[in-house]
């Protein structure tokens, strides 16, 4: 899309964590954050500060990270990230690290796209599609079925045409 590449470079996401001194307001973590494509963000490996807050009670080997995708929008998304612990030579001191972490951003259908798709299909077609895929796991939906090893998606397309 035109301008998408500009947005990719214009908005640099920030990662935030809670500290023991302030468990309500996440503060910025000094970590490398890069867009790998327009739907994927990579957070580099980073040592966590001594004052990192791990929760009450703490979750074993986890820390809550907050990510701000666009610096002009105050909204933060959060998730639990794995923490790796490394012991120093004296075996008594340790450092905690996160990353690297790759985040894939889901895109929501715009209202107009959803409306367009609903106009192109009947309720009966949507019900048939739902019944075809309900209670199936991803492997069942993507592996071939029948003598021609068709996928569920190819069956749906064939029924539509």
C-alpha positions, 0 to 999 in steps of 0.5 A: 500500500502506498505510504505503508513503508513510510509508516513502518519507519515513522512509528517506532514501537516502544516496550515498557515494563512495571518496576517495583517502585511503580507497579501501576505505570509501565516505564520504557525499557531500553531495548531494540525494537524493529519492524520486520515487515508491516505486520511483524515486530521484533524485540531484541534480547535485553537484560531486565533492570534489577527493579523489574516487577514480576507480579504479586505473586510472581509468575515463574520465568515470566514478566508482563511486557507492554508495547506501544505500537504508535507513539501518538496513541497512548494505548498499550498492548500487554503480554507475558514474556519468557524470562531467561535467568543466567548465573554469573561466575560467582553463582550467587548473582544472576541476570534476567533477560527477555528476547528475542521476541517476534510479535505478529500483529493481527489485522482487523477487517475494516467494516467495509470489507466485512460488509462486502464479504457478507454481501457476497455470501448467503446465510446458507453458505456461511452456515455450511462453511461453519459446519464444515470447519467446526470442531476441527483442528488446524491440521484437519483443515490444512491436510488433504482429504478424499481421493484428490487430497483436497483441503477444506479451503479448496472444497469451499472454493469449489462449492462456491464456483 
